[in-house]
Amino acid sequence: MRKTIFAIIACCLAVTSAFSQITFDFKLSEDKLQDEGALIDYYDNEHGRLFIKILGEPDNEGRTSVQIELENNSDIYEFLLFDHVWNKKELKKQRIRFEKGFGGESTHTVENINLNVHQDKLIPRNSGKRYTFPDILVEEEKTYECKIPIHLAKPKQCWLTKKKTLYLHSIIDCTVRVSVDNKDEVYEKLKRQCDSLMLVFDGALAREDFCTHSLHRVPFDIQTYHYTEANRVLREKIRPYILNKGWSPESKKYKRYAALLASLDKMDNALEQYKSEKHYCGKDVVKQHSCAYCKLSLQDIYNRLNRHYMDLHNGTVKKSGIMNEVNALYRCAQQRKNSDPYKAAISEFYEKIKNY
């Protein structure tokens, strides 16, 4: 009875020792396009590594192409991969056998990767060579899971035939989980800001909030300043991603940011079209000044006031005789919207004559 118990325990230990399970969680993103060298160990000994990387950009369905590679750097074992189950009899024909205590009657298969691995597919030991699996497609916000059972095999050469036979020693059962975060938080934030600005701007145009009359008390450029300034700030945020990221103009990322700039261009075009049309508010319009002195320049008005002041000072004219024209000249000068330095001098002469 005791021998039977020991035999059962020994058998369980042999089966346990023949299998090792490892789970890898790979999380890739724009900032982390690849994960190089995830360790594959067996009883604290490194035997290989998994390499995984993003290949290009997401497709129209939001799926990202990802490549998985398996490297063998073991000093002891060859790596064998199987795409379908092989039993002992079938393996024997290929000079592959199970070592004593392997704990199984057949091989394990790679799952959820559409690969075409033949029974003699082998990654040599200590070669640094990699096997590249067919690409997988990882959907946004989903985790792609596959299983890669790596059969560790020891080569032994028959001294009679000099032919090599592989003895399957154990299996490292790798579960690989891959997720890809395609979200570009910078783009999403800028897009929200562009969309919000354009929504408010389009509403303002639809309500005809802006008056295009040339004599409106608040000029058109000032009325629209809030929108044009927000437009300018957004452009300054977007342009670095177009110019400095090194993206190809054909890439989806380049086109997404370029589309944001194009949406802001629509505001400029809409403003130009709106400005060319007659959108008069019918109120708050400054009446246009018109008098006999409008044809004079500010310098001419300054010279006339200067003469009136000198004539008044010399006693050749009386104040009452010139004030009508002095007042008219002053009012005309004040209606001018430019910032000519003569305006200040005109005000000084006017005060001198008025208080003479």
MITIPA-176975 format. One record per residue (C-alpha): residue in one letter; x, y, z. Coordinates in steps of 0.02 Angstrom, whole numbers, padded with zeros to 5 digits, always signed. Each point is the difference from the previous one (the first is absolute). Layout:
// residues N
aXYZ...
***
This chain:
// residues 356
m+00000+00000+00000r+00139+00119+00049k+00092-00036-00164t-00159+00040-00096i-00018+00170+00087f+00182+00044-00034a-00023-00050-00182i-00152+00113-00016i+00093+00146+00081a+00151-00028-00113c-00113-00003-00152c-00085+00163+00051l+00167+00084+00027a+00060-00059-00170v-00155+00068-00086t+00013+00164+00095s+00182+00019-00044a-00040-00026-00184f-00113+00152-00009s+00031+00181+00042q-00126+00139-00024i+00046+00182-00029t-00119+00144-00035f+00058+00157-00089d-00100+00161-00002f+00057+00120-00135k-00071+00175-00004l+00052+00099-00152s-00036+00180-00046e+00064+00146-00103d+00132+00031+00134k+00043-00185+00012l+00003-00076-00173q+00093-00157+00052d+00048-00109+00147e+00168-00080-00025g+00056-00157+00085a-00135-00066+00117l+00089-00141+00091i-00051-00182-00023d+00073-00102+00141y-00013-00178+00061y+00050-00040+00178d+00089+00167+00017n+00100-00027-00159e-00023+00116-00146h-00036-00092-00160g-00071+00131-00116r-00087+00164-00023l-00158+00068-00079f+00007+00158-00103i-00156+00097-00045k-00027+00160-00098i-00130+00104-00090l+00004-00004-00189g-00068+00160-00072e-00160+00091+00043p-00175-00062+00041d-00109-00048-00148n-00171+00074-00037e-00077-00116+00129g+00118+00056+00138r+00103-00160-00004t+00188+00009+00021s+00117-00124-00081v+00121-00075+00128q+00149-00115-00028i+00059-00134+00122e+00173-00078-00012l+00073-00145+00100e+00186-00012+00032n+00094-00154+00060n+00158+00033+00099s+00001-00160+00100d+00162-00099+00015i-00097-00161+00023y-00164-00005-00094e-00063+00018-00175f-00171+00084-00014l-00138-00091-00091l-00168+00076-00048f-00152-00095-00063d-00153+00063-00092h-00097-00161+00029v+00006-00147+00117w+00129-00137-00033n-00008-00164+00095k+00146-00112+00042k-00016-00107-00155e-00002+00149-00118l+00145+00083+00090k+00103-00158-00006k-00004+00006-00190q+00080+00172+00011r+00135-00061+00122i-00084+00089+00146r-00030-00094+00161f-00060+00035+00176e+00123-00012+00141k-00047-00107+00148g-00112+00099+00116f-00057+00121-00135g-00177-00025+00063g-00101-00002-00158e-00044-00098-00155s+00002+00141-00127t+00063+00175-00036h-00087+00164+00041t-00048+00123-00135v+00018+00186-00022e-00173+00076+00025n-00080+00157-00070i+00141+00038-00120n-00033-00053-00178l+00171-00073-00033n+00059-00137-00114v+00136-00087+00100h+00057-00170-00063q+00045-00139+00117d+00183+00026-00036k-00008+00186+00040l+00142+00024+00119i+00089+00148+00077p+00180-00059+00031r+00076+00014+00171n+00119+00139+00046s-00017+00074-00173g-00079+00168+00041k-00115-00034-00147r-00180+00056+00008y-00158-00074-00067t-00122+00133-00061f-00182-00045+00023p-00131+00062-00123d-00063+00172+00048i-00147+00015+00117l-00132+00137-00001v-00038+00081+00168e-00161+00098+00017e-00008+00164+00096e-00054-00023+00183k+00011-00189-00017t+00131-00126+00054y+00061-00127-00126e+00047-00166+00082c+00095-00143-00076k+00093-00153+00062i+00174-00051-00056p+00052-00170+00070i+00189-00011-00021h+00059-00181-00003l+00175-00015+00070a+00095-00139-00088k+00172-00074+00028p+00089-00061-00157k+00086-00168+00010q+00099-00077-00140c-00002-00187-00032w+00179-00062-00015l-00053-00134-00123t-00098+00102-00125k+00072+00169+00045k-00176+00067-00013k-00064+00122+00130t-00155-00038+00102l-00092+00132+00102y-00063-00049+00170l-00140+00110+00067h+00046+00042+00177s-00132+00124+00057i-00118+00139-00053i+00000+00183+00045d-00180+00049-00026c+00001+00188-00037t-00161+00099+00009v+00023+00165-00090r-00123+00143+00026v+00020+00155-00108s-00092+00166+00012v+00031+00158-00101d-00048+00174+00058n-00026+00099-00160k-00071+00151+00089d+00094+00161-00035e-00050+00107+00149v+00081+00156-00073y-00098-00020-00161e-00162-00037+00091k+00019+00156+00107l+00041+00112-00149k-00143-00073-00101r-00123+00038+00141q+00064+00179+00008c-00012+00022-00190d-00174-00076-00006s-00058+00110+00145l+00069+00158-00080m-00077-00037-00169l-00169-00042+00078v-00008+00167+00090f+00068+00093-00152d-00125-00078-00120g-00139+00049+00121a+00061+00180+00003l-00001+00008-00190a-00173-00077-00009r-00066+00132+00122e+00092+00137-00095d+00084+00059+00160f+00128+00101-00098c-00036+00163-00090t+00103+00029-00156h-00047+00184-00020s+00159+00104-00021l-00069+00131+00120h-00050-00120+00138r+00058+00069+00167v+00099-00160+00035p+00104-00050-00154f-00031-00173-00076d+00174-00062+00049i-00034+00043+00182q-00171-00082-00004t+00078-00164-00060y+00161+00011+00102h-00053-00131+00128y-00020-00130-00138t+00153+00045-00104e+00112+00003+00154a-00062-00172+00055n+00031-00060-00178r+00179+00067+00006v+00038-00083+00168l-00064-00169-00062r+00106+00011-00156e+00155+00029+00106k-00041-00157+00100i-00032-00108-00154r+00144+00051-00113p+00140-00082+00105y-00082-00169-00027i-00001+00029-00187l+00178+00066-00012n+00100-00087+00138k-00065-00177+00015g+00076-00062-00161w-00162-00078-00060s-00022-00037-00184p-00133+00109-00083e-00083-00164-00050s-00012-00063+00180k-00166+00003+00090k+00072+00098+00147y+00064+00138-00114k-00167+00007-00090r-00097+00011+00164y+00096+00153+00060a-00004+00076-00175a-00189-00021+00003l-00006+00105+00159l+00093+00140-00088a-00118-00017-00148s-00149+00022+00116l+00076+00163+00065d+00029+00057-00180k-00188-00013-00024m-00022+00136+00132d+00114+00118-00095n-00092-00034-00163a-00170+00021+00084l+00052+00167+00075e+00061+00065-00168q-00162-00051-00083y-00104+00074+00142k+00098+00162-00009s-00028+00014-00188e-00188-00013+00026k-00112+00136+00074h-00041-00048+00179y-00057+00166+00077c-00069+00002+00176g-00096+00162-00032k+00057+00078+00164d+00155+00062+00090v+00067+00076-00162v+00101+00160+00011k-00065+00137-00113q+00128+00050-00128h+00070+00173+00024s-00009+00118-00149c+00046+00185-00005a+00086+00132-00106y+00168-00040+00080c+00004-00190-00027k+00104+00023-00157l+00139+00078+00106s+00137-00106+00076l+00036+00010+00186q+00156+00099-00041d-00106+00125-00098i-00119+00018+00148y+00147+00024+00117n+00071+00138-00112r-00169+00092-00006l-00019-00004+00189n+00180+00060+00017r-00039+00151-00112h-00159+00040+00096y+00096-00003+00163m+00139+00115-00069d-00130+00122-00072l-00090+00001+00167h+00163+00026+00091n+00051+00144-00118g-00171+00082+00018t-00045-00008-00184v-00159-00099+00035k-00126-00014+00140k-00035-00164+00090s-00186+00008-00040g+00039+00014-00184i+00100-00162-00012m-00080-00120+00129n-00128-00074-00121e+00137-00060-00116v+00116-00050+00144n-00137-00110+00074a-00040-00076-00170l+00184-00038-00034y+00021-00081+00171r-00157-00109-00017c+00057-00059-00171a+00172-00047+00066q-00075-00100+00144q-00104-00106-00120r+00157-00066-00082k+00035-00179+00059n+00186-00002-00029s+00132+00036+00132d+00089+00141-00091p+00114+00103+00117y-00082+00160-00068k-00159-00044+00097a+00084+00038+00166a+00070+00165-00066i-00171+00049-00068s-00078-00029+00172e+00132+00113+00080f-00032+00144-00121y-00187-00020+00019e+00013+00017+00189k+00113+00152-00016i-00120+00090-00117k-00154-00050+00101n+00077+00065+00162y+00083+00154-00076
***
